[in-house]
Amino acid sequence: MLQSKARGSLSLFNACSILVSSTGSTGIFIIMSTLIRYTGSMAVTLIALVVAGLLNFSLSRCFTEVAVCLPNVGGPYLFQLHVFGSFAAFLFIWGFLFLVIVPAWGLLAYTAALYIVQPFFPRCIPPDAAVKLLSVCILVLIVLLNCLYPKYVNRVQTLLASTKMVASFIIVIAGAIRLAQGETGNFKDPFENTHLTAGNIAMSVLAGMFIYGGWQIITFLLEEMKKPAENLPKALGISFVIVVLQNVLTVAAYFVIMTPADMLKSDAVAVMFMDRVYRPLTPVISILVTTTSLSALNAIILGHSKTIYAAATRGHMPKVFATLNKKHCTPLAAMIFLSVLGIAVIVTGSLKQMIESVSFFAVYMSISVLLCLLALRWTQPQKERSVKVWLGTAVFQLILNAAVLGLGVYRNPVQMTIPIVVLGSSVPAYAVFILWKSKPLPVQKLIDYIMFVLHYTSRRRRKKLQFLELRHDNVISKFVLWQGAL
């Protein structure tokens, strides 16, 4: 019923609105110190933003072709399952769980907390313990709201998502005014302190993947759009032009007031910028970026939880996660489980680690979907494709992403070892939990007990909730991300 109502309901304007609000999220407000650490200069930073935008746009076209070929399948996890089988899908969902979902929840909660706390410490870095404590409180609050009042939370989602554009607009206008007043000192030597090495370029591209992340939502929009073959490419083009311009102009405005060395001093660069331009507006920017982070966090909580739900219905996650709240159709058990992992990452991790983890898997996901595209071109060459990219584009993207991943590991072997180990641990996990059917009775009892505790705990959160196990629900696979973004 949900599918039939939603089919063909999104216009070109709706699709552009969703893509603009989803692409990038809070990246431009939180990642500048990480990006400048690898670029070193103003000019290379701006060039990196433009190049990353163009590469992501090209990559989005490749994703669109796969989504067109497999319209009833869903997102990248289900692409892997359909094209390469169970093991590839498990490898993907395992990495997605530990390298994207958990760090992303922690990162967005941390960003919101940082922008709340930073105005109280205008000339120094706020205490990390205070930021992390507030991050945990924010994450728990948003998860509880999604569990108990999802309908009301989703009603304010679009309003919250628009705050990103408002914050960028204020920053750009403030920077333009100062530039018109003659503050051009930072533009005299734009390439000063440039770090041009292969490793730094690769890490800059990884940072760019994070800044423009979120457009992967297109794989879930396809069947919900009016005239998708015609409108989706247009929506991508329009959205990327808007987002690239927004990012470049925002960062250029930063550089009017601050040097690259200044931006390395704080992750809350937007607050630092406004504090130097016009201090009374600092709380406004703080509120706008905070609400942007909360909007993004709210969107991915439902979307990511339903991704885990979809994996559980196919046996790639514990069965307890294949349960939905009958009243709200929300995967409550998955939400609680993911929130616990998110809290653990907030407490033990750092902002840089969370960004690098998400960036690493974004490149891995791109490689996996590009391999799906090439495999479908090989196995189904005669299939009609309403959206079709030049084969050279897909091959170039595959080589580029593989090179970026390799150079990134070479540049930061210690930091990148952790994501590789996490991804590699999926192999023994697959052998134990998926292939090993005849488990000893004590092992099976332990697994059953853990599932019972998780299920009982999630029921205790709200006594009136009733759980309904659904298997292979195709509607969920199509609404994994975009329903949360709405």
HELIX and SHEET records of a PDB file:
HELIX    1   1 LEU A    2  ALA A    6  1                                   5    
HELIX    2   2 LEU A   12  SER A   22  1                                  11    
HELIX    3   3 GLY A   27  ILE A   30  1                                   4    
HELIX    4   4 MET A   32  THR A   39  1                                   8    
HELIX    5   5 MET A   42  CYS A   69  1                                  28    
HELIX    6   6 PRO A   76  VAL A   83  1                                   8    
HELIX    7   7 SER A   86  PHE A   96  1                                  11    
HELIX    8   8 LEU A   97  ILE A  101  3                                   5    
HELIX    9   9 VAL A  102  VAL A  117  1                                  16    
HELIX   10  10 GLN A  118  PHE A  120  5                                   3    
HELIX   11  11 ASP A  128  LEU A  148  1                                  21    
HELIX   12  12 PRO A  150  ARG A  155  1                                   6    
HELIX   13  13 GLN A  157  ALA A  161  1                                   5    
HELIX   14  14 THR A  163  ALA A  180  1                                  18    
HELIX   15  15 GLY A  185  PHE A  187  5                                   3    
HELIX   16  16 ALA A  198  ILE A  211  1                                  14    
HELIX   17  17 TRP A  215  ILE A  217  5                                   3    
HELIX   18  18 ILE A  218  LEU A  221  1                                   4    
HELIX   19  19 LEU A  222  GLU A  224  5                                   3    
HELIX   20  20 PRO A  228  ILE A  257  1                                  30    
HELIX   21  21 PRO A  260  MET A  263  1                                   4    
HELIX   22  22 VAL A  269  VAL A  277  1                                   9    
HELIX   23  23 ARG A  279  LEU A  281  5                                   3    
HELIX   24  24 THR A  282  THR A  313  1                                  32    
HELIX   25  25 LYS A  319  ALA A  322  5                                   4    
HELIX   26  26 LEU A  332  THR A  348  1                                  17    
HELIX   27  27 LEU A  351  THR A  379  1                                  29    
HELIX   28  28 LEU A  391  ARG A  411  1                                  21    
HELIX   29  29 PRO A  413  GLY A  424  1                                  12    
HELIX   30  30 SER A  426  TYR A  430  1                                   5    
HELIX   31  31 ALA A  431  LEU A  435  3                                   5    
HELIX   32  32 LEU A  441  ARG A  460  1                                  20    
HELIX   33  33 ASN A  474  LYS A  478  1                                   5    
HELIX   34  34 TRP A  482  ALA A  485  1                                   4    
SHEET    1   A 2 THR A 323  ASN A 325  0                                        
SHEET    2   A 2 PHE A 467  GLU A 469 -1                                        
END                                                                             
